[in-house]
Amino acid sequence: DTGVSQDPRHKITKRGQNVTFRCDPISEHNRLYWYRQTLGQGPEFLTYFQNEAQLEKSRLLSDRFSAERPKGSFSTLEIQRTEQGDSAMYLCASSLRTGGNTEAFFGQGTRLTVV
Amino acid sequence: SQQGEEDPQALSIQEGENATMNCSYKTSINNLQWYRQNSGRGLVHLILIRSNEREKHSGRLRVTLDTSKKSSSLLITASRAADTASYFCATDPGNGNQFYFGTGTSLTVIP
């Protein structure tokens, strides 16, 4: 499978616990994004990496959230001290900018439920 | 905040009919992309239209873009039950650093 891969697909955690999600982008893509989507809404931008550099972060990314992309390959998104409001689908996307346009491809997402 | 807005929010049609969804956005863009999302799944990339393009086709999909009105439409011809999903437009303001999504159109195709 050469698409964007996310793991795990589902995560149920107790409030206050830490969780970590992984994203493996399409191999030749140098750009990687994290989005969050709640029920009935469109995806909301969280953060963006170009290679290993985290270049943009949304104000939605509170200090309990941290994302990394070591070596510019896979990425992890960690949420510390989870809250019920963190329950959402977390989507990862990757892209390769060509000809001034960027076509982003998404993974299947990780659905987080905080109980 | 989300820049795009899809219209209608929900659409129900019979199999074989055409489905049209509209997207309006607020600021200038470099391109606009349409995605499909089946319930509880990830987003599937459908088509990208550049700001200097007015129309683009891919199979049963036809996308138009009117940058003067800051709007785009997605037409699905000869719909099938498998087209049942939510459809989102996403705008790229220019640098590809982030994409702005609307709240989506929920399409139901009745067999």
Interface residues (C-beta under 8 A of the other chain):
Chain A: V4 Q6 R31 Y33 Y35 G40 Q41 G42 P43 E44 F45 Y48 Q50 L55 E56 S58 M89 L91 A93 S95 R97 G100 N101 T102 E103 A104 F105 F106 G107 Q108 G109 R111
Chain B: Q2 G4 N30 N31 Q33 Y35 G40 R41 G42 L43 V44 H45 L48 R50 F88 A90 D92 G96 N97 Q98 F99 Y100 F101 G102 T103 G104
